[in-house]
Amino acid sequence: MARLVDVSPEARPYYRALADGVRTAVMDGQIPVRVRMPAERHLAEALQVSRNTVTAAYDLLRERGFLESRQGSGSYTALPDPAVSSDSPWLAAYDDGLIQLHAAAPAAPRAMREAMLEAVDDVPRYGMGNGYHPLGLPLLRERIAAYYTARGVATRPEQILVTTGSQSAINIVLGTLVGVGDAVVVESPTYPHAIDAARLRGAKLASVGVSAEGWRLDLVSGAMRQSSARLAYLMPDFQNPTGALMDDPARAAVTEAAKATGTLLLVDEAWAELELEEVPGTTPMAAFGHDGQVITIGSASKLWWGGLRIGWVRATAALARRMALHRASKDIASPVLEQLVVARLFDRLEETRAERRRNLRASRDALVAALREHLPEWEFAVPRGGGTLWIRLDTGSAVTLAEAAACHGVRLAPGPWFGLEGTLEGYLRLPYTQPPQVLREAVARIAEARHRGRVGSVPLPDTLSPTV
C-alpha cells in the first residue's frame, strides 16, 4: 500500500494527500474494491508517519465513501454511493463564496420580469379552483403542443405532461416505465441526474460513448441490442456536456435501431433551443418514430430560467395520463404561477433565443480565448450550441484539479460526475453560462491552481455542489 499510493513526504497536509493517493489508486484500478486495508498502525510504520495521520486519512476516505469499516474485521476499499457520499455533487449549498462553474445554468432573460407581471395578473382566474393540475395547466400544455407542431411534429395538448423541471420529468418517465433489473442505456458522458434516476429504479446501466464529434451509431445500436435495453436516454441536441449535435440521418438510424430492439427512446431536448451559430437544420427525434416509441423531455431551465422549475414530457395521451397518476405520490402537480410565467415566455420565444445566442456566444468565445491563453495544453472542441465545453486534460486527475481549484475560489465539475464509476477521470466540464469577465477570472484561478498544485492546502467544504 505504501508503494502504491506514493505520497511525497513534503505533501501538506499529509493525511489529505494520503487519502487522495488511496482514492486515485482505487479509481485507477490499482487497488481493487473490497480489499482489506492495512491496519492504521502498520501503514503508519511503513510510511514513517504518526498513527494519527493515517487515522485522519482513513476518516476522510470513509467520509468520501471510499472506505468501509466493519467492527472486528478491519477496513475495506469501496466505491461511494453517489446518492449519499460526501463526494456527491448535489449535497452542498451555493453560498460558499466560490465562482460556480459546476452548474451550467444561465441567469434569467430580460423578458422574465414582464412575463412574471403578466402571470400575476392571470392568477385570479385560476384562484377559484384548488390549484392542482396533475397534467399541467391547459394553457401551458397548448403552448407546448403548438411549439412541437411548429417544429414539424404534430402534437395535441393531451400528449403533454407538465413537470417540476426536467429532472422531475426524467424521474417520472423512468418511474413509470422502468422496473428493477431493466437495462437502461445512457451516453458517456451524460447528465448525472439521469444516472441517479436509473439507479433509483434498480435498473442495470449500459453506457455508450459520445464525443464532441458525435455518436458511433454501431455502438449505440450494439448497446441497445446486447443489453436488451428497456429504455435509452439520449441528448441529441447539443449534448450535455460534449455539445455534440446529432444530424437527421443519425436520428433516423438510432430510432430504427431502437425499433428493432424494442427499446424506448427518452430524448432530452433541454438544450435544443441554444443554437449559437448557423447549423444544419435538425428535426425533433420524435418525428422519426411513433409517439409510443420516442418520449421527449423539454425544460424552461436553459432557454429561460432554472428558478422556474418547469419542464414537460411529450408522449402519447395515454402515457401522459399514466405518468400523471404515477407522479401523484411525488408532487401532485407543478405550481400554477410558474406555469403561467412559462406560458407567457413562449410568446417571447424568438426574443429570448436571440438574447441567449448573443450572450452565450460572447461567453463561449471569452472562455475559449482564456483557456487558449492560460491552459493551451488542454484539448477541446468548440461547440456550435449548448452551454458547456468538454475538456480533455493533458495530465492529472480532474477530481484533484477540482479540489485545488476550490482552494483558489472556483468550484468545478470533474469528469467522473458525468460517467459511471471509475471513468472520465481525465475530463472536465466547463460551462459558459456566466458573463465573460467571470469566466476570464475563473480560468486565471484554475490555471494558478493547476500550476501551483495546492491540493489540500486550504480546508475544503465537506460536500460538493449540484450540477445541471
DRENTORZA-414550 format. One record per residue (C-alpha): residue in one letter; x, y, z. Coordinates in Angstrom, 3 decimals, decimal comma, padded with zeros to 6 digits. Layout:
// residues N
@resn:a	x:X	y:Y	z:Z
...
END
This chain:
// residues 468
@resn:m	x:000,000	y:000,000	z:000,000
@resn:a	x:002,807	y:002,417	z:000,842
@resn:r	x:004,357	y:001,844	z:-002,600
@resn:l	x:001,050	y:002,150	z:-004,470
@resn:v	x:-000,043	y:005,493	z:-003,025
@resn:d	x:003,426	y:007,069	z:-003,446
@resn:v	x:002,850	y:010,209	z:-001,347
@resn:s	x:005,617	y:012,784	z:-001,192
@resn:p	x:006,895	y:013,312	z:002,364
@resn:e	x:006,647	y:017,078	z:001,769
@resn:a	x:002,899	y:016,981	z:000,972
@resn:r	x:000,811	y:019,164	z:003,294
@resn:p	x:-001,463	y:018,318	z:004,926
@resn:y	x:-000,095	y:014,805	z:004,605
@resn:y	x:-003,268	y:013,000	z:005,671
@resn:r	x:-005,253	y:014,559	z:002,822
@resn:a	x:-002,559	y:013,744	z:000,270
@resn:l	x:-002,539	y:010,156	z:001,579
@resn:a	x:-006,320	y:009,919	z:001,251
@resn:d	x:-006,123	y:011,338	z:-002,282
@resn:g	x:-003,472	y:008,787	z:-003,169
@resn:v	x:-005,597	y:005,870	z:-001,965
@resn:r	x:-008,671	y:007,244	z:-003,731
@resn:t	x:-006,775	y:007,633	z:-007,030
@resn:a	x:-005,372	y:004,116	z:-006,770
@resn:v	x:-008,871	y:002,706	z:-006,232
@resn:m	x:-010,366	y:004,695	z:-009,115
@resn:d	x:-007,497	y:003,668	z:-011,421
@resn:g	x:-007,945	y:000,003	z:-010,529
@resn:q	x:-004,513	y:-000,340	z:-008,902
@resn:i	x:-006,216	y:-001,200	z:-005,622
@resn:p	x:-009,268	y:-003,437	z:-006,107
@resn:v	x:-012,601	y:-002,696	z:-004,453
@resn:r	x:-013,469	y:-004,728	z:-001,331
@resn:v	x:-009,792	y:-005,297	z:-000,448
@resn:r	x:-008,847	y:-005,082	z:003,205
@resn:m	x:-006,685	y:-002,065	z:004,034
@resn:p	x:-003,650	y:-002,331	z:006,302
@resn:a	x:-004,140	y:-001,628	z:009,969
@resn:e	x:-003,524	y:002,026	z:010,769
@resn:r	x:-000,528	y:001,221	z:012,931
@resn:h	x:001,151	y:-000,923	z:010,266
@resn:l	x:000,647	y:001,602	z:007,461
@resn:a	x:001,944	y:004,400	z:009,712
@resn:e	x:005,108	y:002,380	z:010,327
@resn:a	x:005,598	y:001,720	z:006,610
@resn:l	x:005,133	y:005,392	z:005,745
@resn:q	x:007,112	y:006,589	z:008,772
@resn:v	x:004,349	y:008,937	z:009,919
@resn:s	x:002,258	y:009,116	z:013,054
@resn:r	x:-000,702	y:006,805	z:013,513
@resn:n	x:-002,938	y:009,886	z:013,951
@resn:t	x:-002,049	y:010,936	z:010,382
@resn:v	x:-003,175	y:007,587	z:008,958
@resn:t	x:-006,287	y:007,662	z:011,148
@resn:a	x:-007,219	y:011,088	z:009,741
@resn:a	x:-006,679	y:009,824	z:006,172
@resn:y	x:-008,881	y:006,765	z:006,804
@resn:d	x:-011,572	y:009,002	z:008,329
@resn:l	x:-011,531	y:011,215	z:005,219
@resn:l	x:-011,784	y:008,166	z:002,949
@resn:r	x:-014,801	y:006,953	z:004,949
@resn:e	x:-016,478	y:010,358	z:004,602
@resn:r	x:-015,924	y:010,231	z:000,850
@resn:g	x:-017,271	y:006,699	z:000,587
@resn:f	x:-014,016	y:005,019	z:-000,457
@resn:l	x:-013,589	y:003,050	z:002,768
@resn:e	x:-015,952	y:000,883	z:004,774
@resn:s	x:-015,157	y:-000,348	z:008,270
@resn:r	x:-016,577	y:-003,420	z:009,913
@resn:q	x:-016,404	y:-003,990	z:013,637
@resn:g	x:-013,779	y:-006,596	z:014,370
@resn:s	x:-012,740	y:-007,181	z:010,739
@resn:g	x:-010,968	y:-004,008	z:009,628
@resn:s	x:-011,486	y:-001,511	z:006,817
@resn:y	x:-012,145	y:-002,337	z:003,158
@resn:t	x:-011,882	y:-000,278	z:-000,014
@resn:a	x:-015,196	y:000,721	z:-001,620
@resn:l	x:-016,769	y:002,914	z:-004,271
@resn:p	x:-019,025	y:005,690	z:-002,974
@resn:d	x:-022,787	y:005,613	z:-003,350
@resn:p	x:-023,401	y:008,755	z:-005,451
@resn:a	x:-026,624	y:009,446	z:-003,581
@resn:v	x:-025,109	y:009,685	z:-000,115
@resn:s	x:-021,338	y:010,106	z:-000,274
@resn:s	x:-019,655	y:013,321	z:000,740
@resn:d	x:-018,178	y:013,451	z:-002,769
@resn:s	x:-021,719	y:013,593	z:-004,128
@resn:p	x:-022,109	y:016,652	z:-006,359
@resn:w	x:-025,588	y:017,558	z:-005,120
@resn:l	x:-025,389	y:017,950	z:-001,372
@resn:a	x:-023,909	y:021,405	z:-000,666
@resn:a	x:-025,306	y:024,909	z:-000,871
@resn:y	x:-024,305	y:027,580	z:-003,352
@resn:d	x:-023,304	y:030,141	z:-000,742
@resn:d	x:-019,678	y:029,111	z:-000,233
@resn:g	x:-018,296	y:032,200	z:-001,993
@resn:l	x:-016,736	y:030,297	z:-004,899
@resn:i	x:-017,185	y:031,028	z:-008,614
@resn:q	x:-019,758	y:028,408	z:-009,519
@resn:l	x:-018,529	y:026,627	z:-012,654
@resn:h	x:-020,047	y:023,291	z:-011,689
@resn:a	x:-023,535	y:024,324	z:-012,884
@resn:a	x:-024,443	y:025,122	z:-016,486
@resn:a	x:-027,395	y:027,409	z:-015,860
@resn:p	x:-027,810	y:030,933	z:-017,256
@resn:a	x:-029,405	y:033,875	z:-015,487
@resn:a	x:-032,966	y:034,907	z:-016,287
@resn:p	x:-033,521	y:036,778	z:-019,578
@resn:r	x:-034,842	y:040,308	z:-019,847
@resn:a	x:-038,321	y:039,061	z:-020,740
@resn:m	x:-038,693	y:037,392	z:-017,347
@resn:r	x:-039,940	y:040,419	z:-015,401
@resn:e	x:-042,659	y:041,314	z:-017,878
@resn:a	x:-043,787	y:037,691	z:-018,156
@resn:m	x:-043,989	y:037,411	z:-014,370
@resn:l	x:-046,070	y:040,577	z:-014,034
@resn:e	x:-048,486	y:039,341	z:-016,679
@resn:a	x:-048,677	y:035,936	z:-014,992
@resn:v	x:-049,560	y:037,542	z:-011,644
@resn:d	x:-052,461	y:039,304	z:-013,372
@resn:d	x:-053,586	y:035,893	z:-014,707
@resn:v	x:-053,560	y:034,148	z:-011,320
@resn:p	x:-057,005	y:035,341	z:-010,108
@resn:r	x:-058,626	y:033,460	z:-012,984
@resn:y	x:-057,283	y:030,228	z:-011,510
@resn:g	x:-057,783	y:031,080	z:-007,843
@resn:m	x:-061,366	y:029,794	z:-007,780
@resn:g	x:-060,091	y:026,231	z:-008,203
@resn:n	x:-057,900	y:024,138	z:-005,903
@resn:g	x:-054,723	y:024,857	z:-007,917
@resn:y	x:-053,906	y:021,208	z:-008,619
@resn:h	x:-053,461	y:020,332	z:-012,296
@resn:p	x:-051,707	y:016,920	z:-012,399
@resn:l	x:-051,230	y:017,045	z:-016,170
@resn:g	x:-050,406	y:020,758	z:-016,172
@resn:l	x:-052,330	y:023,941	z:-016,901
@resn:p	x:-054,327	y:023,571	z:-020,145
@resn:l	x:-052,942	y:026,939	z:-021,298
@resn:l	x:-049,325	y:025,815	z:-020,955
@resn:r	x:-049,990	y:022,405	z:-022,493
@resn:e	x:-051,493	y:024,161	z:-025,502
@resn:r	x:-048,417	y:026,387	z:-025,832
@resn:i	x:-046,043	y:023,410	z:-025,633
@resn:a	x:-048,080	y:021,362	z:-028,125
@resn:a	x:-048,078	y:024,292	z:-030,559
@resn:y	x:-044,293	y:024,597	z:-030,110
@resn:y	x:-043,769	y:020,966	z:-031,189
@resn:t	x:-046,231	y:021,275	z:-034,051
@resn:a	x:-044,340	y:024,319	z:-035,342
@resn:r	x:-041,127	y:022,255	z:-035,266
@resn:g	x:-042,679	y:019,617	z:-037,520
@resn:v	x:-044,101	y:017,127	z:-035,026
@resn:a	x:-047,897	y:017,330	z:-034,861
@resn:t	x:-048,823	y:017,345	z:-031,158
@resn:r	x:-052,052	y:017,643	z:-029,205
@resn:p	x:-052,214	y:019,185	z:-025,701
@resn:e	x:-053,364	y:015,793	z:-024,385
@resn:q	x:-049,872	y:014,450	z:-025,178
@resn:i	x:-048,151	y:016,881	z:-022,814
@resn:l	x:-047,422	y:016,365	z:-019,115
@resn:v	x:-046,029	y:019,417	z:-017,301
@resn:t	x:-043,455	y:018,562	z:-014,627
@resn:t	x:-041,481	y:020,359	z:-011,941
@resn:g	x:-038,335	y:020,654	z:-014,040
@resn:s	x:-036,648	y:018,234	z:-016,445
@resn:q	x:-035,105	y:016,228	z:-013,606
@resn:s	x:-038,619	y:015,547	z:-012,343
@resn:a	x:-039,597	y:014,564	z:-015,892
@resn:i	x:-036,782	y:012,002	z:-016,051
@resn:n	x:-037,789	y:010,515	z:-012,711
@resn:i	x:-041,460	y:010,335	z:-013,705
@resn:v	x:-040,723	y:008,619	z:-017,030
@resn:l	x:-038,318	y:006,099	z:-015,514
@resn:g	x:-040,592	y:005,525	z:-012,532
@resn:t	x:-043,477	y:004,739	z:-014,854
@resn:l	x:-041,658	y:002,615	z:-017,434
@resn:v	x:-038,537	y:001,068	z:-015,858
@resn:g	x:-038,512	y:-001,663	z:-013,251
@resn:v	x:-035,869	y:-003,368	z:-011,141
@resn:g	x:-033,393	y:-005,194	z:-013,335
@resn:d	x:-034,406	y:-003,474	z:-016,579
@resn:a	x:-031,495	y:-002,372	z:-018,741
@resn:v	x:-031,130	y:001,356	z:-019,459
@resn:v	x:-028,612	y:002,702	z:-021,981
@resn:v	x:-027,036	y:006,085	z:-021,191
@resn:e	x:-024,445	y:008,113	z:-023,017
@resn:s	x:-020,959	y:008,518	z:-021,556
@resn:p	x:-020,585	y:011,285	z:-020,564
@resn:t	x:-024,178	y:012,149	z:-019,709
@resn:y	x:-026,447	y:014,149	z:-017,394
@resn:p	x:-025,615	y:012,906	z:-013,859
@resn:h	x:-029,194	y:013,014	z:-012,557
@resn:a	x:-030,293	y:010,591	z:-015,276
@resn:i	x:-027,790	y:008,052	z:-013,933
@resn:d	x:-029,097	y:008,588	z:-010,405
@resn:a	x:-032,725	y:008,233	z:-011,504
@resn:a	x:-031,985	y:004,933	z:-013,262
@resn:r	x:-030,119	y:003,611	z:-010,243
@resn:l	x:-033,008	y:004,615	z:-008,003
@resn:r	x:-035,252	y:002,337	z:-010,077
@resn:g	x:-032,796	y:-000,552	z:-009,708
@resn:a	x:-032,004	y:-000,506	z:-013,427
@resn:k	x:-028,933	y:-002,077	z:-014,988
@resn:l	x:-026,905	y:000,642	z:-016,699
@resn:a	x:-025,115	y:000,226	z:-020,023
@resn:s	x:-023,123	y:003,114	z:-021,444
@resn:v	x:-022,245	y:004,159	z:-024,969
@resn:g	x:-019,532	y:006,686	z:-025,658
@resn:v	x:-020,181	y:010,085	z:-027,219
@resn:s	x:-017,656	y:012,795	z:-028,040
@resn:a	x:-017,762	y:016,292	z:-029,459
@resn:e	x:-017,601	y:014,649	z:-032,905
@resn:g	x:-020,833	y:012,784	z:-032,188
@resn:w	x:-022,147	y:009,265	z:-031,765
@resn:r	x:-020,895	y:005,967	z:-033,212
@resn:l	x:-024,178	y:004,580	z:-034,488
@resn:d	x:-022,935	y:000,984	z:-034,494
@resn:l	x:-022,062	y:001,333	z:-030,810
@resn:v	x:-025,448	y:002,871	z:-029,957
@resn:s	x:-027,377	y:000,100	z:-031,697
@resn:g	x:-024,995	y:-002,524	z:-030,298
@resn:a	x:-025,512	y:-001,279	z:-026,735
@resn:m	x:-029,292	y:-001,450	z:-027,094
@resn:r	x:-029,143	y:-004,910	z:-028,651
@resn:q	x:-026,590	y:-006,502	z:-026,335
@resn:s	x:-028,184	y:-005,151	z:-023,149
@resn:s	x:-031,763	y:-005,853	z:-024,292
@resn:a	x:-032,414	y:-002,295	z:-023,193
@resn:r	x:-035,847	y:-001,328	z:-021,993
@resn:l	x:-035,022	y:002,346	z:-022,497
@resn:a	x:-032,204	y:004,540	z:-023,842
@resn:y	x:-031,671	y:008,076	z:-022,555
@resn:l	x:-030,172	y:010,329	z:-025,240
@resn:m	x:-029,428	y:014,047	z:-025,695
@resn:p	x:-029,166	y:014,597	z:-029,471
@resn:d	x:-029,350	y:018,400	z:-029,285
@resn:f	x:-026,086	y:019,991	z:-028,072
@resn:q	x:-025,447	y:017,084	z:-025,765
@resn:n	x:-024,560	y:017,876	z:-022,147
@resn:p	x:-021,591	y:018,013	z:-021,633
@resn:t	x:-019,946	y:017,423	z:-025,055
@resn:g	x:-022,048	y:019,891	z:-027,091
@resn:a	x:-022,469	y:017,318	z:-029,900
@resn:l	x:-025,399	y:017,703	z:-032,308
@resn:m	x:-026,907	y:014,616	z:-033,936
@resn:d	x:-027,867	y:015,081	z:-037,598
@resn:d	x:-031,123	y:013,833	z:-039,104
@resn:p	x:-029,723	y:010,678	z:-040,779
@resn:a	x:-028,249	y:009,613	z:-037,437
@resn:r	x:-031,552	y:010,336	z:-035,658
@resn:a	x:-033,400	y:008,184	z:-038,164
@resn:a	x:-030,851	y:005,372	z:-037,810
@resn:v	x:-030,940	y:005,394	z:-033,990
@resn:t	x:-034,731	y:005,389	z:-033,981
@resn:e	x:-034,806	y:002,473	z:-036,426
@resn:a	x:-032,289	y:000,543	z:-034,302
@resn:a	x:-034,405	y:001,160	z:-031,193
@resn:k	x:-037,481	y:-000,104	z:-033,027
@resn:a	x:-035,639	y:-003,295	z:-033,984
@resn:t	x:-034,610	y:-003,966	z:-030,372
@resn:g	x:-037,892	y:-002,894	z:-028,768
@resn:t	x:-036,138	y:-000,075	z:-026,907
@resn:l	x:-037,963	y:003,068	z:-025,813
@resn:l	x:-036,098	y:006,310	z:-026,513
@resn:l	x:-036,147	y:009,012	z:-023,863
@resn:v	x:-034,913	y:012,115	z:-025,680
@resn:d	x:-033,818	y:015,097	z:-023,580
@resn:e	x:-034,143	y:018,386	z:-025,505
@resn:a	x:-033,205	y:020,733	z:-022,654
@resn:w	x:-030,516	y:022,422	z:-024,797
@resn:a	x:-032,302	y:022,250	z:-028,160
@resn:e	x:-033,017	y:025,985	z:-028,410
@resn:l	x:-029,478	y:027,153	z:-027,626
@resn:e	x:-028,014	y:027,255	z:-031,124
@resn:l	x:-025,161	y:029,775	z:-031,143
@resn:e	x:-024,191	y:029,543	z:-034,785
@resn:e	x:-025,869	y:028,549	z:-038,017
@resn:v	x:-026,036	y:024,763	z:-038,065
@resn:p	x:-027,728	y:022,309	z:-040,438
@resn:g	x:-031,401	y:022,112	z:-039,540
@resn:t	x:-032,439	y:019,143	z:-037,460
@resn:t	x:-035,817	y:017,549	z:-036,892
@resn:p	x:-037,066	y:016,534	z:-033,447
@resn:m	x:-036,304	y:012,868	z:-032,885
@resn:a	x:-039,984	y:012,214	z:-032,240
@resn:a	x:-040,588	y:012,741	z:-035,975
@resn:f	x:-038,638	y:009,569	z:-036,796
@resn:g	x:-040,641	y:007,204	z:-034,608
@resn:h	x:-044,186	y:006,755	z:-033,408
@resn:d	x:-045,290	y:008,501	z:-030,237
@resn:g	x:-045,229	y:005,293	z:-028,231
@resn:q	x:-041,564	y:004,713	z:-029,017
@resn:v	x:-039,995	y:008,189	z:-028,652
@resn:i	x:-040,685	y:010,129	z:-025,456
@resn:t	x:-039,406	y:013,703	z:-025,368
@resn:i	x:-038,385	y:015,848	z:-022,406
@resn:g	x:-038,215	y:019,634	z:-022,522
@resn:s	x:-037,352	y:022,301	z:-019,986
@resn:a	x:-037,662	y:026,014	z:-019,286
@resn:s	x:-034,367	y:025,982	z:-017,358
@resn:k	x:-031,825	y:026,616	z:-020,117
@resn:l	x:-033,712	y:028,839	z:-022,547
@resn:w	x:-035,408	y:030,844	z:-019,797
@resn:w	x:-034,519	y:030,256	z:-016,131
@resn:g	x:-033,827	y:027,327	z:-013,820
@resn:g	x:-035,627	y:029,046	z:-010,948
@resn:l	x:-038,957	y:028,454	z:-012,673
@resn:r	x:-038,616	y:024,670	z:-012,161
@resn:i	x:-040,901	y:023,845	z:-015,083
@resn:g	x:-040,337	y:021,005	z:-017,521
@resn:w	x:-042,529	y:018,740	z:-019,613
@resn:v	x:-042,877	y:015,358	z:-021,279
@resn:r	x:-044,265	y:014,717	z:-024,755
@resn:a	x:-045,643	y:011,184	z:-025,171
@resn:t	x:-048,917	y:009,517	z:-026,124
@resn:a	x:-052,033	y:010,842	z:-024,439
@resn:a	x:-052,477	y:007,504	z:-022,660
@resn:l	x:-048,897	y:007,521	z:-021,341
@resn:a	x:-049,225	y:011,158	z:-020,243
@resn:r	x:-052,245	y:010,205	z:-018,093
@resn:r	x:-050,412	y:007,168	z:-016,738
@resn:m	x:-047,416	y:009,310	z:-015,759
@resn:a	x:-049,714	y:011,844	z:-014,098
@resn:l	x:-051,051	y:009,055	z:-011,890
@resn:h	x:-047,512	y:007,946	z:-011,068
@resn:r	x:-046,339	y:011,453	z:-010,140
@resn:a	x:-049,285	y:011,930	z:-007,758
@resn:s	x:-047,323	y:010,271	z:-004,955
@resn:k	x:-044,376	y:012,646	z:-005,524
@resn:d	x:-045,512	y:016,232	z:-006,044
@resn:i	x:-049,148	y:016,032	z:-007,323
@resn:a	x:-048,705	y:018,966	z:-009,728
@resn:s	x:-046,441	y:021,849	z:-010,667
@resn:p	x:-047,034	y:025,374	z:-009,279
@resn:v	x:-049,623	y:027,447	z:-011,120
@resn:l	x:-047,806	y:030,793	z:-011,141
@resn:e	x:-044,624	y:029,377	z:-012,651
@resn:q	x:-046,636	y:027,589	z:-015,334
@resn:l	x:-048,333	y:030,858	z:-016,226
@resn:v	x:-044,930	y:032,560	z:-016,460
@resn:v	x:-043,651	y:029,903	z:-018,878
@resn:a	x:-046,818	y:030,174	z:-020,972
@resn:r	x:-046,147	y:033,913	z:-021,306
@resn:l	x:-042,485	y:033,275	z:-022,139
@resn:f	x:-043,495	y:031,059	z:-025,064
@resn:d	x:-044,958	y:034,239	z:-026,561
@resn:r	x:-041,422	y:035,695	z:-026,387
@resn:l	x:-039,579	y:032,684	z:-027,759
@resn:e	x:-037,781	y:034,431	z:-030,617
@resn:e	x:-036,776	y:037,349	z:-028,406
@resn:t	x:-035,208	y:035,030	z:-025,845
@resn:r	x:-033,478	y:032,900	z:-028,482
@resn:a	x:-031,752	y:035,999	z:-029,845
@resn:e	x:-030,699	y:037,173	z:-026,372
@resn:r	x:-029,338	y:033,763	z:-025,395
@resn:r	x:-027,453	y:033,410	z:-028,664
@resn:r	x:-025,821	y:036,830	z:-028,260
@resn:n	x:-024,831	y:036,405	z:-024,614
@resn:l	x:-023,785	y:032,755	z:-024,647
@resn:r	x:-021,736	y:033,192	z:-027,791
@resn:a	x:-019,824	y:036,070	z:-026,177
@resn:s	x:-019,243	y:033,997	z:-023,036
@resn:r	x:-018,209	y:030,910	z:-025,017
@resn:d	x:-015,685	y:032,889	z:-027,045
@resn:a	x:-014,267	y:034,520	z:-023,894
@resn:l	x:-013,880	y:031,129	z:-022,206
@resn:v	x:-012,201	y:029,610	z:-025,264
@resn:a	x:-009,780	y:032,549	z:-025,546
@resn:a	x:-008,916	y:032,406	z:-021,844
@resn:l	x:-008,247	y:028,664	z:-021,975
@resn:r	x:-006,017	y:029,000	z:-025,027
@resn:e	x:-004,066	y:031,743	z:-023,272
@resn:h	x:-003,679	y:030,178	z:-019,828
@resn:l	x:-004,066	y:026,433	z:-020,448
@resn:p	x:-003,069	y:025,745	z:-024,065
@resn:e	x:-002,295	y:022,096	z:-023,310
@resn:w	x:-005,968	y:021,279	z:-022,750
@resn:e	x:-007,908	y:019,802	z:-025,661
@resn:f	x:-011,497	y:020,603	z:-026,531
@resn:a	x:-013,814	y:021,202	z:-029,474
@resn:v	x:-015,720	y:024,483	z:-029,702
@resn:p	x:-019,426	y:023,573	z:-029,792
@resn:r	x:-021,883	y:025,358	z:-032,065
@resn:g	x:-024,542	y:025,434	z:-029,379
@resn:g	x:-025,426	y:024,404	z:-025,857
@resn:g	x:-023,686	y:025,775	z:-022,788
@resn:t	x:-020,569	y:023,727	z:-021,987
@resn:l	x:-017,061	y:022,784	z:-023,067
@resn:w	x:-015,945	y:019,191	z:-022,556
@resn:i	x:-012,207	y:019,333	z:-021,918
@resn:r	x:-009,592	y:016,622	z:-022,011
@resn:l	x:-006,815	y:017,402	z:-019,536
@resn:d	x:-003,220	y:016,902	z:-020,573
@resn:t	x:-002,211	y:015,287	z:-017,278
@resn:g	x:-003,583	y:014,504	z:-013,849
@resn:s	x:-006,981	y:013,911	z:-012,319
@resn:a	x:-009,960	y:016,217	z:-012,801
@resn:v	x:-011,097	y:015,453	z:-009,248
@resn:t	x:-007,722	y:016,514	z:-007,862
@resn:l	x:-007,842	y:019,638	z:-010,004
@resn:a	x:-011,340	y:020,439	z:-008,709
@resn:e	x:-010,076	y:020,268	z:-005,147
@resn:a	x:-007,155	y:022,536	z:-005,991
@resn:a	x:-009,427	y:024,986	z:-007,825
@resn:a	x:-011,720	y:025,168	z:-004,809
@resn:c	x:-008,749	y:026,396	z:-002,825
@resn:h	x:-008,466	y:029,210	z:-005,393
@resn:g	x:-012,123	y:030,165	z:-005,309
@resn:v	x:-013,610	y:028,152	z:-008,218
@resn:r	x:-015,973	y:025,204	z:-007,997
@resn:l	x:-015,622	y:022,777	z:-010,887
@resn:a	x:-017,452	y:019,751	z:-012,261
@resn:p	x:-014,898	y:016,948	z:-012,822
@resn:g	x:-015,469	y:014,297	z:-015,461
@resn:p	x:-016,401	y:011,397	z:-013,142
@resn:w	x:-019,617	y:013,219	z:-012,225
@resn:f	x:-020,810	y:012,558	z:-015,794
@resn:g	x:-019,986	y:008,866	z:-016,138
@resn:l	x:-020,259	y:005,528	z:-014,455
@resn:e	x:-017,860	y:004,698	z:-011,615
@resn:g	x:-014,182	y:004,893	z:-012,385
@resn:t	x:-014,484	y:006,643	z:-015,758
@resn:l	x:-013,761	y:010,086	z:-017,258
@resn:e	x:-011,107	y:010,965	z:-014,667
@resn:g	x:-009,157	y:012,886	z:-017,289
@resn:y	x:-012,029	y:015,179	z:-018,313
@resn:l	x:-013,557	y:018,409	z:-017,038
@resn:r	x:-016,792	y:020,204	z:-017,909
@resn:l	x:-016,644	y:023,991	z:-018,061
@resn:p	x:-019,900	y:025,891	z:-018,689
@resn:y	x:-020,031	y:029,252	z:-020,417
@resn:t	x:-023,308	y:030,369	z:-018,888
@resn:q	x:-021,707	y:033,134	z:-016,815
@resn:p	x:-020,566	y:036,586	z:-018,022
@resn:p	x:-017,238	y:036,801	z:-019,927
@resn:q	x:-015,429	y:038,665	z:-017,152
@resn:v	x:-016,348	y:035,994	z:-014,611
@resn:l	x:-015,113	y:033,234	z:-016,924
@resn:r	x:-011,811	y:035,003	z:-017,592
@resn:e	x:-011,200	y:035,387	z:-013,855
@resn:a	x:-012,175	y:031,758	z:-013,227
@resn:v	x:-009,751	y:030,425	z:-015,850
@resn:a	x:-006,899	y:032,501	z:-014,423
@resn:r	x:-007,587	y:030,998	z:-010,997
@resn:i	x:-007,834	y:027,464	z:-012,393
@resn:a	x:-004,507	y:027,910	z:-014,154
@resn:e	x:-002,918	y:029,139	z:-010,937
@resn:a	x:-004,334	y:026,168	z:-009,040
@resn:r	x:-003,050	y:023,752	z:-011,660
@resn:h	x:000,440	y:025,202	z:-011,796
@resn:r	x:000,834	y:025,525	z:-008,039
@resn:g	x:-000,775	y:022,160	z:-007,295
@resn:r	x:-002,108	y:023,358	z:-003,953
@resn:v	x:-004,373	y:020,401	z:-003,311
@resn:g	x:-005,356	y:020,305	z:000,324
@resn:s	x:-003,574	y:023,486	z:001,307
@resn:v	x:-006,862	y:025,020	z:002,413
@resn:p	x:-009,631	y:023,032	z:004,124
@resn:l	x:-012,410	y:022,202	z:001,675
@resn:p	x:-016,152	y:022,149	z:002,308
@resn:d	x:-017,404	y:018,708	z:003,327
@resn:t	x:-019,543	y:018,379	z:000,209
@resn:l	x:-019,660	y:019,387	z:-003,412
@resn:s	x:-022,498	y:021,257	z:-005,099
@resn:p	x:-025,168	y:020,116	z:-007,522
@resn:t	x:-024,613	y:020,153	z:-011,242
@resn:v	x:-027,096	y:020,835	z:-014,017
END
